[in-house]
Amino acid sequence: MIDNYEFSSDPARLDPALVHHWLSTDTYWAAGRSREKQDRAIADSLNFGAYDTASGAQVGYARVVTDRVTFAWLCDVYVAREARGKGIGTALVAAVRDHLAPYDVRRILLATADAHDVYEKVGFRPLAEPGKWMAYGRQ
């Protein structure tokens, strides 16, 4: 918990409508994502919320696609505009990292166009050998 904010992986606390609104209207990576697709992504992922402890309002979200053994992909990290600048994004990512630590997941990957500093604060680094990685699908 930092400055009156807490982080939880309890799916019952998530506000899926709010998450969909944030991601589909205020991000470059999920712009236009349908509510149906977002709900399916939530259902099939490990989800984290950031919450204001005074009001209980959700102020952030992160999603992890993982087998909880060898690999995790951190995605859809979002902090509400009115809550930015308080360290919530960094603390949320640290909470995700710490949650996965007991599983001894070998690698947690993510992609970002503009938030490298947030992730570097909790230990993420550029790929050592990006030439080994490949992708299938839209890029």
Backbone bond lengths (Angstrom), bond angles and torsions (degrees), N, CA, C in turn:
res aa  C-N    CA-C-N  psi(-1)  N-CA   C-N-CA  omega(-1)  CA-C   N-CA-C  phi
1 M - - - 1.463 - - 1.526 108.76 -
2 I 1.309 117.66 136.21 1.457 123.03 174.89 1.515 109.21 -129.79
3 D 1.295 116.49 138.60 1.462 121.55 171.48 1.530 114.57 35.26
4 N 1.306 116.05 54.86 1.466 121.52 176.54 1.524 114.88 69.65
5 Y 1.325 116.47 27.81 1.465 121.68 175.57 1.515 108.29 -127.56
6 E 1.322 115.87 144.03 1.459 120.81 176.35 1.519 109.28 -129.37
7 F 1.328 114.71 161.06 1.455 121.63 -174.74 1.516 108.48 -126.58
8 S 1.336 115.74 137.03 1.455 119.62 -174.39 1.522 110.58 -144.59
9 S 1.331 115.00 145.73 1.464 120.62 173.15 1.534 110.83 -102.76
10 D 1.310 117.06 13.29 1.471 121.76 179.04 1.531 109.02 -72.96
11 P 1.331 118.53 111.99 1.465 120.29 -177.56 1.530 113.33 -63.68
12 A 1.314 117.82 -24.37 1.461 120.67 -179.83 1.526 112.26 -67.34
13 R 1.315 117.55 -20.96 1.464 121.12 -179.31 1.525 113.44 -84.95
14 L 1.321 117.22 -16.90 1.464 120.81 -177.48 1.521 111.78 -66.90
15 D 1.302 115.47 147.43 1.460 122.39 172.31 1.530 106.85 -109.46
16 P 1.342 118.02 89.83 1.472 120.81 -174.88 1.531 113.83 -58.13
17 A 1.319 117.54 -35.16 1.467 119.62 178.75 1.528 110.63 -65.06
18 L 1.312 116.95 -41.44 1.460 121.01 178.68 1.526 110.32 -66.90
19 V 1.321 117.46 -43.98 1.461 121.24 178.30 1.520 109.84 -58.80
20 H 1.318 116.93 -46.04 1.465 120.10 178.48 1.521 110.92 -60.68
21 H 1.315 117.37 -44.86 1.470 120.61 179.27 1.531 110.53 -58.32
22 W 1.331 116.22 -50.59 1.470 119.70 179.95 1.518 111.35 -55.49
23 L 1.328 115.71 -55.06 1.459 119.95 -172.20 1.519 113.31 -69.23
24 S 1.304 117.60 -39.49 1.468 119.92 -175.31 1.517 113.16 -79.35
25 T 1.332 117.52 -19.82 1.465 119.30 -177.45 1.519 114.57 -114.27
26 D 1.337 118.16 -15.82 1.466 118.92 -171.92 1.527 113.56 -129.47
27 T 1.332 117.89 19.50 1.460 120.38 177.26 1.522 109.82 -133.15
28 Y 1.319 115.58 155.84 1.458 119.94 176.12 1.525 111.56 -83.81
29 W 1.320 117.79 -24.85 1.465 120.67 -173.65 1.523 113.27 -88.43
30 A 1.309 118.83 -21.12 1.466 119.97 -177.57 1.530 111.70 -125.65
31 A 1.305 116.52 14.78 1.469 120.45 -179.24 1.518 109.85 -55.04
32 G 1.305 115.84 126.82 1.456 121.02 178.10 1.514 115.34 81.60
33 R 1.330 118.39 2.37 1.466 120.84 178.27 1.532 108.02 -60.79
34 S 1.305 116.74 132.12 1.462 119.84 -178.32 1.529 110.86 -71.22
35 R 1.314 115.88 156.87 1.462 120.50 177.36 1.532 109.83 -63.05
36 E 1.318 117.27 -38.03 1.463 120.46 178.99 1.532 110.56 -60.40
37 K 1.331 117.22 -46.58 1.459 120.19 179.47 1.526 111.08 -65.06
38 Q 1.317 116.89 -39.97 1.458 119.44 179.50 1.524 110.64 -64.61
39 D 1.308 117.16 -42.94 1.466 120.54 178.59 1.529 111.27 -62.33
40 R 1.337 117.02 -38.85 1.463 120.21 177.19 1.525 111.02 -66.42
41 A 1.327 116.50 -39.61 1.465 120.35 178.38 1.526 110.49 -63.23
42 I 1.309 117.03 -42.53 1.465 121.15 177.64 1.529 110.09 -62.30
43 A 1.323 116.42 -46.28 1.473 120.58 -176.58 1.524 112.69 -61.72
44 D 1.329 116.75 -32.48 1.461 120.49 -174.74 1.528 113.64 -102.82
45 S 1.325 117.11 18.20 1.464 121.40 -177.00 1.513 111.30 -133.13
46 L 1.318 114.96 168.80 1.454 123.20 170.17 1.526 105.90 -92.20
47 N 1.324 116.85 120.19 1.463 121.54 -172.11 1.520 111.24 -114.49
48 F 1.320 115.03 150.14 1.463 121.99 179.25 1.515 108.74 -132.60
49 G 1.315 114.82 140.25 1.449 120.27 174.12 1.515 110.19 -121.16
50 A 1.314 115.13 151.54 1.463 122.46 171.35 1.516 105.79 -110.64
51 Y 1.345 116.50 134.09 1.462 120.90 -172.43 1.526 111.00 -132.52
52 D 1.317 114.97 139.58 1.461 121.88 172.83 1.528 106.50 -74.28
53 T 1.330 117.34 121.85 1.464 119.36 -175.50 1.523 112.38 -71.06
54 A 1.322 118.58 -24.40 1.464 120.65 -179.87 1.526 111.67 -73.53
55 S 1.326 115.99 -44.61 1.471 119.63 -175.76 1.522 113.04 -102.79
56 G 1.321 117.32 -19.95 1.462 121.43 -174.95 1.515 112.84 82.03
57 A 1.328 117.39 -1.75 1.464 121.71 -176.83 1.525 111.37 -67.73
58 Q 1.311 115.06 139.72 1.458 120.13 175.12 1.521 108.30 -75.62
59 V 1.334 116.72 130.13 1.463 121.87 -179.06 1.524 112.37 -122.69
60 G 1.337 117.46 -2.45 1.457 119.72 179.74 1.514 111.49 -159.46
61 Y 1.320 114.49 166.39 1.456 121.10 -176.90 1.523 109.70 -153.68
62 A 1.312 116.48 145.97 1.469 123.23 170.21 1.520 108.10 -148.57
63 R 1.324 115.07 147.40 1.455 121.01 -178.06 1.520 108.69 -127.47
64 V 1.336 115.54 141.56 1.462 120.71 178.53 1.529 108.82 -127.15
65 V 1.317 115.76 128.52 1.457 122.42 171.80 1.521 104.96 -99.77
66 T 1.339 116.92 118.31 1.455 119.72 -173.33 1.515 112.57 -155.20
67 D 1.327 114.60 155.64 1.458 120.60 169.74 1.532 110.54 -96.31
68 R 1.313 116.77 -1.87 1.469 125.31 -178.83 1.534 112.16 59.82
69 V 1.333 116.02 23.88 1.451 120.15 179.05 1.536 110.70 -132.53
70 T 1.322 116.59 -56.52 1.463 119.72 -173.02 1.520 114.61 -119.35
71 F 1.318 117.98 -22.99 1.459 119.41 -168.99 1.520 111.69 -149.41
72 A 1.319 115.26 145.87 1.465 121.15 172.81 1.524 109.00 -145.34
73 W 1.304 115.57 141.71 1.457 121.92 175.28 1.525 106.44 -118.70
74 L 1.317 116.40 116.82 1.464 123.22 177.78 1.519 108.17 -88.60
75 C 1.321 115.93 127.54 1.465 119.49 -177.01 1.524 110.63 -149.95
76 D 1.313 115.20 172.50 1.470 122.90 176.13 1.531 112.88 54.26
77 V 1.324 117.53 36.14 1.460 120.61 177.21 1.527 107.97 -76.60
78 Y 1.328 115.07 125.51 1.465 120.37 -176.00 1.529 110.20 -147.64
79 V 1.330 115.41 138.14 1.462 121.78 172.79 1.524 107.02 -124.15
80 A 1.321 115.97 131.87 1.465 121.20 -179.36 1.530 109.86 -54.96
81 R 1.315 116.01 141.46 1.469 120.91 -176.80 1.528 112.39 -52.34
82 E 1.329 117.19 -41.47 1.463 120.57 -176.62 1.531 113.00 -71.99
83 A 1.321 116.95 -12.07 1.469 120.81 -178.68 1.529 112.56 -106.93
84 R 1.304 117.25 0.71 1.463 120.27 -177.41 1.525 111.58 -72.84
85 G 1.321 114.25 158.67 1.453 120.62 177.66 1.523 114.43 84.96
86 K 1.316 117.17 8.97 1.472 122.24 -177.97 1.521 112.39 -112.28
87 G 1.321 117.11 3.23 1.460 120.73 -178.52 1.517 114.12 85.84
88 I 1.327 116.85 8.84 1.463 120.60 -177.51 1.526 111.49 -65.34
89 G 1.317 117.70 -42.28 1.459 120.43 -179.82 1.516 111.87 -60.86
90 T 1.315 116.24 -46.56 1.460 120.50 178.50 1.524 110.69 -62.69
91 A 1.322 117.14 -44.53 1.469 120.93 -179.96 1.524 111.38 -65.88
92 L 1.319 117.64 -36.35 1.463 121.55 178.14 1.531 110.26 -64.41
93 V 1.314 116.62 -45.83 1.463 120.35 179.15 1.529 110.24 -65.24
94 A 1.318 117.58 -38.51 1.472 120.55 176.18 1.531 110.42 -63.20
95 A 1.326 117.50 -38.98 1.466 120.90 178.37 1.530 110.73 -63.61
96 V 1.325 117.20 -39.72 1.464 121.33 176.61 1.532 109.47 -63.17
97 R 1.328 116.17 -49.92 1.472 120.70 179.22 1.528 111.08 -56.18
98 D 1.325 116.31 -46.39 1.459 120.83 -178.16 1.527 112.03 -67.58
99 H 1.330 117.01 -34.78 1.466 120.83 177.58 1.533 110.49 -64.23
100 L 1.322 116.99 -38.22 1.461 121.49 -177.99 1.525 112.69 -80.38
101 A 1.319 118.76 -18.41 1.468 122.58 -175.22 1.533 113.73 -53.82
102 P 1.327 120.23 -45.21 1.479 119.34 -178.71 1.530 113.99 -63.35
103 Y 1.323 117.17 -20.41 1.463 120.78 179.47 1.526 111.48 -80.75
104 D 1.336 117.01 -11.49 1.453 122.71 -178.48 1.531 111.17 56.25
105 V 1.330 115.64 40.14 1.464 121.36 177.22 1.529 107.69 -60.96
106 R 1.294 116.39 128.65 1.468 120.46 -174.65 1.520 112.97 -67.06
107 R 1.325 116.97 -37.23 1.458 119.45 -173.14 1.523 110.18 -146.93
108 I 1.316 115.43 132.75 1.461 122.41 170.98 1.525 106.13 -115.79
109 L 1.310 116.48 119.77 1.458 121.53 -179.94 1.519 110.68 -108.34
110 L 1.306 114.88 158.47 1.454 121.39 172.29 1.512 107.79 -156.34
111 A 1.309 115.38 166.24 1.462 121.58 174.68 1.521 107.20 -130.64
112 T 1.320 115.70 136.42 1.458 120.05 177.67 1.521 109.48 -147.66
113 A 1.307 115.70 144.77 1.456 120.87 176.56 1.524 111.33 -98.41
114 D 1.344 116.76 -18.52 1.461 117.11 -169.67 1.530 116.63 -148.45
115 A 1.328 118.74 6.32 1.469 119.43 -175.48 1.526 112.35 -124.93
116 H 1.305 116.95 32.67 1.463 120.81 -178.67 1.533 112.21 -54.88
117 D 1.316 117.44 -39.70 1.468 120.63 -177.30 1.528 112.12 -63.68
118 V 1.316 117.54 -34.51 1.469 121.11 178.35 1.529 109.52 -62.30
119 Y 1.322 115.74 -47.29 1.462 120.70 -175.51 1.535 112.16 -75.02
120 E 1.314 117.24 -34.76 1.467 120.54 178.79 1.528 111.25 -62.82
121 K 1.315 118.02 -31.97 1.469 121.83 179.83 1.524 112.55 -62.05
122 V 1.333 117.64 -23.85 1.463 120.48 -179.45 1.530 112.57 -111.74
123 G 1.340 116.61 15.24 1.451 120.39 171.06 1.514 117.98 107.03
124 F 1.312 119.18 -3.11 1.462 120.21 177.79 1.522 109.44 -72.60
125 R 1.330 116.05 143.87 1.453 123.34 179.76 1.526 108.57 -136.16
126 P 1.347 116.48 158.79 1.470 118.31 173.69 1.528 110.12 -59.73
127 L 1.310 116.36 153.90 1.460 120.78 178.42 1.524 110.19 -58.56
128 A 1.315 116.50 133.56 1.459 121.43 179.28 1.534 110.85 -67.36
129 E 1.327 116.01 -36.18 1.455 120.48 -178.97 1.533 109.79 -133.99
130 P 1.325 116.55 73.08 1.470 118.40 -176.60 1.524 113.46 -61.43
131 G 1.325 116.93 -23.23 1.455 120.22 179.22 1.515 113.98 -65.82
132 K 1.335 117.34 -15.42 1.465 120.93 177.53 1.531 112.15 -80.80
133 W 1.313 117.04 -19.30 1.461 121.02 -173.43 1.512 110.27 -91.47
134 M 1.314 114.81 145.11 1.457 121.09 177.62 1.526 108.12 -135.00
135 A 1.304 115.34 160.77 1.449 120.74 178.48 1.520 109.46 -135.17
136 Y 1.319 114.20 149.56 1.461 120.81 175.35 1.513 106.99 -119.00
137 G 1.293 117.64 136.75 1.461 121.07 176.86 1.516 111.92 107.93
138 R 1.299 114.90 -165.06 1.466 120.95 -178.23 1.517 111.25 -63.63
139 Q 1.308 116.44 141.58 1.460 121.15 179.11 1.491 112.47 -128.27
